[in-house]
Amino acid sequence: MDDAQRSFYKREQALRRKHVCMSHGYVTRMNRNGVIEQVPQSRMSGLGLHLILRLAVAVMLFKVVALAWLGDAKYAGHIERLSQGVIYEKVGAWILQVDSVTRMLADFLTPAIG
């Protein structure tokens, strides 16, 4: 009986997931047996774009706080040391280099940090 309960639970969970997906949109189509069925609409997930955007905001926030906390000279020293390293450190140094938006936000944040 335990296997039957597990099987029922798995089928129920699959049906719930399908219904949640279908609440975001569905398509009616005919399968290969000639039965008309409704399936969740397949769309490109925005998860990738949201993840990239959140990562970019997090890196920008890190750059601003680090520049405001360390100051221009120390931050530039750390970036220079990173740029002398292996390839992934050079990529990190390129990403963390100071740009105009970072400098403007760091100048705005510096008095608050003290």
N, C-alpha and C positions, 0 to 999 in steps of 0.2 A: 504494500500500500504506500510505502514511503516513496518508491520510484514514481508511482502514479501522481502523488502530490507534487513532487519536484517537476514532473513533466507538465502538469497543469499550471504550476506557478510560472514556468518558463514561457508557456504559450500565452498566459495572461500578461506577463511583462512585455512580450513582443507586441501584443495587440495594443497595449497602452502606449508604447513607444510609437507605433504606427499612427494611432489616433492623435497623439501630440504633433507628429509631423504633418498629418493631414489638416490639423487646425491652422497651419500656415499656408495651406493651399494644396489642392489635389488635381489630378488629371484623370478623366475617364477614358479608358482604352479597352480594346479587345485583346485578350491574350491568345496564345497559339491554339488553344482548344476551342476558341470561339465564344468564350465567356466574357461578358462585359464586367470590368472591375474598375474600382477607383483606387489609385495608388498615390502616395505623396508626390507632390511636384518636385522634380529634381532641379535644384537651383545651385548655382555656385554659392558656396558658403562665404559669408562675409567675415568668418572667423579669422582667416589669414590676414585680411586687410586690417581688422581691428587689432590683431596681435602685433602686426608691424607698426601700426600707429602708436599703440601703447608702449612698445619698446622704444620707439623714437622719442616719445615724450619723457620716458624714464631716463634715457641717456641725456637728453637735454637738461632735465632737472638736475641730474648728477653733475653735469658740467658746470651749471650755474652755481650750485651750492659749493662745489669744490673750488671754483675760481673765487667766489666771494670769501670762502673760509681761508684759503691758503694765500691769496693775493697773487698778483701777476707774476712776480719773479719766481716764487716757489712752484707755481703751477706750470710755468714755462720750463722750469728745470725738470720736473717730473715727466712732462711730455717729451722733452729732449732725450731723457734717459730711455723712455719707451721707444723712441724712434731709432735707437741704436741696437735694439734687440732683434729677435728672430721675426719671421714674417707676420705672425699673429700679433706680436707686440707693435710692429710697425702699422698694421691695420688699426689697432687700438689707438695709437698715437694720432693717426690721420682722422679717426672718428672724433677723438677728444680735443682736437685742435680748437683754439679759440676763434670764434666767428663774431660777426657784429651783433647778432641777436644775443649770444651768450654774454658778451661783454656788457651790453646794455642792461640785461636782466641782473647780472652780477653787480653792476654799479648801483642798481636800484636796491638790491638785497643787502649789500655790504653794510649800510648804516644799521639795519635791523639786527645783523649778526654781531656787530660791534667789533 
